[in-house]
Amino acid sequence: MSDWFPLWLSLRVSLAATLIAGFVGVSIAYGLAKWRSRWSGIVEATVTLPIVLPPTVLGYYLLTLLGARSAVGGAWESLFGGPIVFTETGAVVAATVSALPFVVRAARAAVSNVDSRVEESARVMGLSEARVAMNVTLPLAARGIGAGVALGFARALGDFGATVMVAGNIPGQTQTLPIAVYDAVQAGDDAAARTGSLVLGAIAIVVLLLITQVFARRP
């Protein structure tokens, strides 16, 4: 593979998506773990939807939501002078949506597993709910949250269907590494396809080792 732009773009997009999915996902997970209401099931189902939807269908929904004719896409274009779709920003949005459910599910399980007696002790000592969350709950759930964020990064890095629908396949602009591998296969360029696949596979193995050897260990 002579052009490494798709790899650097994929890393940029994945890191940005992981940061957004990490912040939003942990916030949603904490809310789902601590406050039950009639809306909790709807929120959880909506967040989990990207796991079960075909990636191209997810991409179509995002394309419809973010396109220039939509309210969101029109407002974005008015504010920033350009569209969301078929840009690197669109790739970040698609990767974020794909990564979010992995972060939420892992973080929710981790937060739910924190001993409520420890949290109650912190409240008795006078800590506010915000300080209990920041100083007690989230640090104790950090390993599970870290595993979810790592899985989210891997999912964002490997996203194909939603990204190609929302960001397109523009070489040198929006062509991520999974899309470049697909293009190489279509063009009969086995060397480029093999190199790209090996790089993606190596990163996936590193992430899985990180999860199993670091985050899954008992403190």
C-alpha positions in Angstrom: 0.0 0.0 0.0 1.8 3.1 -1.3 -0.8 5.7 0.0 -1.2 5.6 3.8 -3.7 8.4 3.9 -6.6 6.0 4.6 -4.8 4.7 7.7 -4.1 8.1 9.1 -7.7 9.2 8.4 -9.1 6.1 10.0 -7.0 6.8 13.1 -8.1 10.4 13.3 -11.7 9.5 12.8 -11.6 6.6 15.3 -9.9 8.7 18.0 -12.4 11.6 17.6 -15.3 9.1 17.6 -13.9 7.3 20.7 -13.6 10.6 22.6 -17.2 11.6 21.8 -18.6 8.1 22.3 -16.7 7.8 25.6 -18.0 11.0 27.1 -21.6 10.6 25.8 -21.7 6.8 26.4 -20.4 6.9 30.0 -23.0 9.7 30.8 -25.8 7.6 29.3 -24.6 4.5 31.0 -24.4 6.2 34.4 -28.0 7.5 34.0 -29.3 4.1 32.9 -27.6 2.3 35.8 -28.7 4.8 38.5 -32.1 6.1 37.5 -34.9 3.8 36.3 -37.9 5.2 34.6 -40.4 4.3 31.9 -38.0 5.9 29.4 -35.0 3.9 30.3 -36.0 0.9 28.1 -36.5 3.2 25.1 -33.2 5.0 25.6 -31.4 1.7 26.0 -33.0 0.2 22.9 -32.3 3.3 20.8 -28.6 3.3 21.9 -28.3 -0.4 21.2 -29.9 -0.2 17.8 -26.6 0.2 15.8 -25.5 -3.2 17.0 -28.4 -5.0 15.4 -29.1 -2.9 12.4 -27.3 -3.7 9.1 -24.5 -1.1 8.8 -25.9 0.2 5.4 -29.3 0.7 7.0 -27.8 2.6 9.8 -25.8 4.6 7.3 -29.0 5.3 5.4 -30.8 6.6 8.5 -27.8 8.9 9.3 -27.7 10.1 5.7 -31.4 11.0 5.9 -30.9 12.7 9.3 -27.8 14.7 8.3 -28.4 15.4 4.6 -28.7 18.9 3.3 -32.5 18.6 3.0 -32.8 17.7 6.7 -33.3 20.1 9.5 -30.0 19.0 11.2 -28.0 19.1 7.9 -29.5 22.4 6.9 -28.7 24.0 10.2 -25.1 22.7 10.1 -24.6 24.0 6.6 -25.9 27.4 7.6 -23.7 27.6 10.7 -20.4 26.2 9.2 -20.8 26.9 5.5 -20.6 23.3 4.4 -22.4 19.9 4.7 -21.8 17.2 7.2 -22.2 14.3 4.7 -19.3 13.3 2.4 -16.8 14.9 4.7 -14.4 13.8 7.5 -17.0 15.1 10.0 -19.5 12.8 8.5 -17.1 9.9 9.0 -16.7 10.9 12.6 -20.4 10.9 13.2 -20.9 7.5 11.6 -18.0 6.0 13.6 -19.3 7.6 16.8 -22.8 6.1 16.4 -21.3 2.7 15.6 -19.1 2.8 18.7 -21.6 4.3 21.2 -23.5 1.1 22.1 -20.3 -0.8 23.0 -19.3 1.9 25.4 -22.7 2.2 26.9 -23.2 -1.5 27.5 -19.8 -2.1 29.1 -19.9 1.1 31.1 -23.4 0.4 32.4 -22.5 -3.1 33.6 -19.4 -1.7 35.3 -21.3 1.1 37.0 -24.0 -1.3 38.1 -21.4 -3.6 39.6 -20.0 -1.0 42.0 -20.9 -1.8 45.6 -23.8 0.5 46.6 -22.6 0.3 50.2 -19.4 2.2 49.2 -21.4 4.9 47.5 -23.8 5.2 50.5 -20.8 5.6 52.8 -19.6 8.4 50.7 -23.0 10.1 50.9 -23.0 9.7 54.6 -19.6 11.5 54.7 -21.3 14.4 53.0 -20.3 14.0 49.4 -22.8 15.3 46.8 -24.1 13.0 44.1 -21.8 14.6 41.6 -18.8 14.0 43.8 -19.9 10.4 44.6 -20.0 9.8 40.9 -16.6 11.4 40.1 -14.7 10.3 43.2 -16.2 6.9 43.9 -18.4 5.3 41.3 -16.5 6.1 38.1 -13.0 5.3 39.5 -14.3 1.9 40.8 -15.9 1.2 37.4 -12.9 2.4 35.4 -11.8 -1.0 34.2 -15.1 -1.9 32.7 -15.4 1.6 31.2 -11.9 1.3 29.7 -12.9 -2.0 28.1 -16.0 -0.5 26.6 -14.0 2.5 25.3 -11.4 0.1 23.8 -14.1 -1.9 22.1 -15.7 1.3 20.8 -12.4 2.4 19.3 -12.0 -0.9 17.5 -15.5 -0.7 16.2 -15.0 2.8 15.0 -11.8 1.9 13.3 -13.3 -1.0 11.4 -16.6 0.7 10.5 -17.4 0.3 6.8 -21.2 0.4 6.0 -22.3 3.4 7.9 -19.1 5.4 7.0 -19.3 4.7 3.3 -23.0 5.8 3.3 -22.5 9.0 5.2 -18.9 10.1 4.3 -18.6 8.4 0.9 -15.6 7.0 -0.8 -13.5 10.0 -1.9 -9.8 9.1 -2.1 -7.6 11.6 -0.2 -10.7 13.0 1.6 -13.1 10.5 3.1 -11.6 7.1 2.2 -10.9 5.3 5.4 -8.8 2.1 5.6 -11.7 -0.4 5.5 -13.1 1.3 2.5 -9.6 1.4 0.8 -9.4 -2.4 1.4 -12.7 -2.9 -0.3 -11.6 -0.7 -3.2 -8.4 -2.6 -3.5 -10.3 -5.9 -3.7 -12.6 -4.5 -6.3 -9.6 -3.3 -8.4 -7.8 -6.7 -8.0 -5.0 -5.1 -6.1 -4.3 -8.0 -3.7 -1.1 -6.5 -2.3 -2.9 -3.3 -1.1 -5.9 -5.3 0.2 -3.6 -7.7 2.1 -1.6 -4.8 3.6 -4.6 -2.9 4.8 -6.2 -6.0 6.2 -3.1 -7.0 8.1 -2.9 -3.5 9.6 -6.5 -3.5 10.7 -6.1 -7.1 12.1 -3.0 -6.1 14.0 -4.7 -3.1 15.6 -7.7 -5.3 16.5 -5.4 -7.8 18.2 -3.7 -5.1 20.2 -7.1 -3.8 21.4 -8.3 -7.2 22.4 -5.1 -7.9 24.3 -5.5 -4.6 26.0 -9.0 -5.5 27.1 -8.1 -9.1 28.2 -4.8 -8.4 29.8 -5.3 -4.9 31.3 -9.0 -4.1 31.8 -10.2 -7.6 32.5 -7.8 -8.2 35.3 -9.0 -8.0 38.9 -7.5 -5.1 40.7 
